[in-house]
Amino acid sequence: MSADSPDPAELARLDEALAAVLPALETFNRFEGPDRAGRDRGQWAAELGEPLPQTGRGLAETLAILADPVIPNGLRIGAPGFAGWVTTAPTTAGAVASFAASIAGAQRHWVQAFNDIEVIALRWLRELLGLPADAHGIFVSGGAVANLVGLTAARQWAYERLGHDASGNGLAGAPTGRIYASAEVHHVVIKAAAILGFGRHGCVLVETGPDQRLDVDALRDRLAKDRADGFVPVAVVANAGTVNTGAVDPISQIADVADEFGAWLHVDGAYGLFGVLDPSVESLYDGLARARSWATDPHKWLAAPVGCGAAFVRDAELLARAFHDEPAAYIEGGWKQGEVSNPFDNAGHLMKDYGPELSAPSRGAGVWAVLSEIGAEGMRARVVRHNGYARHLAQRVAQDSRLELLAEPVLSICCFRYVRRGLSDASLDALNAELAAALRASTPYIPSTTRVRGRLALRPCYINPRTTLAYVDGLADAVATIGDSL
Ligand SMILES: *Cc1c(COP(=O)(O)O)cnc(C)c1O
């Protein structure tokens, strides 16, 4: 507490506070030594799990606890051997920019630089990904909400065409709507159908072909049947990189079917939209610009700090009809029209009317910083390198009779397993699950697992900027060696 402040919280001295935790952060970021957070949980959880302090212990002691045991027992998701799910830790520029935003851009609104940075970062992303100029962007917490935003716009559009204002009046009395996606779609899309009032079962899962891509004929058949039964085709979702195998649905053909049935086309590219930067797979994205909405996750391949997804919707006014608040006396009522003299004269670039949140951090700061630092070519190089890692691993698998490829890599995911002659699929599933646990227990190589056509697969997904080729080879070696020993 400063001498002249009535508040118990320290209000300044950022430099001293940062200095108190920076050594712990630097050490953490080197990912050295065994990861003890799991094994030592009993110890640090007991230390942290104390009752609410009635008298505060002050800043110095609080930061000391942050420095140890909190930071050393954090999540090593950025360690170079980590390749699980589709998640990683931020690089330096994004982390520092988002910290700076928490101080100097503590809300994304009003007339200030962090408000402009939201718009600039969205424009840069749109250009990077080749989305059309009329795609209106909004930052949200991640892919789950980005998909929800796109599908909320779809619902508004689909029912306006039938004379119903879904956001204004709800859907009582309107015909039942459905959302269509492949069986490989991320479960957040199914949840979005639930939130939007169609129910989880209102998200129709269409079968996929042997390449895990949506079967377009099956989609057309199902839409025709549902149309005959009176259902409204609200949206068709195309995956631009499924979370399981990285499959990219045939977007252009799906766009044809969506047009045929008057359905909105939404692209879930939370993971894989950045894949379009790799010239060797770019053609898989043909038809991308025909969609009306797109979801992508800067906190995945771009390695912006977690908590950053982006939704783009072609029609900004439609999006506002879906999401706007009624003007409030305590917000719009206080805005000054015309020239701005004070930052608080108005909201600046308005975000709140295009998505579910009001207060929010400037998530654009992290995106802006990464793209400013590495540029479009830096990001392209990362994507090309990571896609190359998955193909390199697939080659290693092909050369080793103990390993079996379960899905040909499309982007940066390689699904494979350890095999032993004479074992049933069920036994191989158990063996590979044990192998995955052994990798976590005794190696730096951490893939996650999934199922490909029912078979348990080891599933490294390379989006981590810190991963090098040595870690890809290291995983292949470790799987073979540990598999032999089980
Ligand atoms: C990660 C992912 C999501 C969910 O995104 P979150 O950022 O975790 O909310 C949705 N779809 C796909 C394809 C994903 O990879």
PDBQT file of the ligand as one rigid body, heavy atoms in Angstrom, charges set to zero:
ROOT
HETATM    1  C1  LIG A 501      -9.981 -26.296 -30.775  1.00  0.00    +0.000 C 
HETATM    2  C2  LIG A 501     -11.106 -26.435 -31.700  1.00  0.00    +0.000 A 
HETATM    3  C3  LIG A 501     -12.372 -25.938 -31.372  1.00  0.00    +0.000 A 
HETATM    4  C4  LIG A 501     -12.669 -25.346 -30.015  1.00  0.00    +0.000 C 
HETATM    5  O1  LIG A 501     -11.892 -24.196 -29.819  1.00  0.00    +0.000 OA
HETATM    6  P1  LIG A 501     -11.545 -23.648 -28.351  1.00  0.00    +0.000 P 
HETATM    7  O2  LIG A 501     -10.597 -22.538 -28.661  1.00  0.00    +0.000 OA
HETATM    8  O3  LIG A 501     -10.927 -24.754 -27.598  1.00  0.00    +0.000 OA
HETATM    9  O4  LIG A 501     -12.811 -23.166 -27.766  1.00  0.00    +0.000 OA
HETATM   10  C5  LIG A 501     -13.348 -26.030 -32.322  1.00  0.00    +0.000 A 
HETATM   11  N1  LIG A 501     -13.127 -26.602 -33.517  1.00  0.00    +0.000 NA
HETATM   12  C6  LIG A 501     -11.922 -27.098 -33.864  1.00  0.00    +0.000 A 
HETATM   13  C7  LIG A 501     -11.738 -27.709 -35.208  1.00  0.00    +0.000 C 
HETATM   14  C8  LIG A 501     -10.873 -27.036 -32.965  1.00  0.00    +0.000 A 
HETATM   15  O5  LIG A 501      -9.677 -27.537 -33.289  1.00  0.00    +0.000 OA
ENDROOT
TORSDOF 0
